[in-house]
Structures are given as C-alpha cells and as structure tokens.
Amino acid sequence: MNPRKLTKEEKKEFLEYLVSEGYGMGTVTEEKIHGDLNAWLDTAPLAVFDKYQTEYPGYEGKVLVILPTYDLYPEIVEIYVWHDGKITRVKDEEEMDRIVEQNLDKRKK
C-alpha cells in the first residue's frame, strides 16, 4: 500500500468537491479560490492510497488523507474516500458506517 500524490484528474475533482461544499465562498471569487486551493494542494501534506482495505466488513477502495499544517491532532486529520465514483469527505464514524453498509449491499446483489 504505497501512498502517492493526487493525479491531475483527482486534483481537479477534489477542487470541484471543495468548492461545491462552500469552501471559501462568499469571501472571494471562485477563480481566486481555485488558485488558492491549487497552490495549497501542491504543498499540502497529503497521500492517496489506491487499494486501501479495512478488515471485513469494511471499506475497500481509494482513500485520500490530509494532515493539518497548523496543529497535529488526530481528530482534525481529513479523510476522503471515493464512493460511487465521487470523492466524499468522511466526517465521522456514522458516515463511514453508512458507506460501508452501502458497499456491503452492493456485494450481496
């Protein structure tokens, strides 16, 4: 399980996700936000794991982990997964449980 940086396509998808979630909106133009986020992603301490798998039953797929640059506390590490082909931030255990249940339901079919 070797970590890597985001590909250009993943970076574009991630930027679109962040903007769709309202990151920075209302403070500056969308063009400025994209520029700032691009610059941040070029230097951010992040890693993509292509074939991440938890113990069964669990999650299997691509994971993006971003470490904070101001303080290092486990509760503020950001984790994103690709669920149904789209990047999604995992904000808590309940949300991850929902994703895992959906994945298990798909395997049963």
Rosetta blueprint (number, residue, H / E / L):
1 M L
2 N L
3 P L
4 R E
5 K L
6 L L
7 T L
8 K H
9 E H
10 E H
11 K H
12 K H
13 E H
14 F H
15 L H
16 E H
17 Y H
18 L H
19 V H
20 S H
21 E L
22 G L
23 Y L
24 G L
25 M E
26 G L
27 T L
28 V E
29 T L
30 E H
31 E H
32 K H
33 I H
34 H H
35 G H
36 D H
37 L H
38 N H
39 A H
40 W H
41 L H
42 D H
43 T H
44 A L
45 P L
46 L E
47 A E
48 V E
49 F E
50 D E
51 K E
52 Y E
53 Q E
54 T L
55 E L
56 Y L
57 P L
58 G L
59 Y L
60 E E
61 G E
62 K E
63 V E
64 L E
65 V E
66 I E
67 L L
68 P L
69 T L
70 Y L
71 D L
72 L L
73 Y L
74 P H
75 E H
76 I H
77 V L
78 E E
79 I E
80 Y E
81 V E
82 W E
83 H E
84 D L
85 G L
86 K E
87 I E
88 T E
89 R E
90 V E
91 K L
92 D L
93 E H
94 E H
95 E H
96 M H
97 D H
98 R H
99 I H
100 V H
101 E H
102 Q H
103 N H
104 L H
105 D H
106 K H
107 R H
108 K H
109 K L
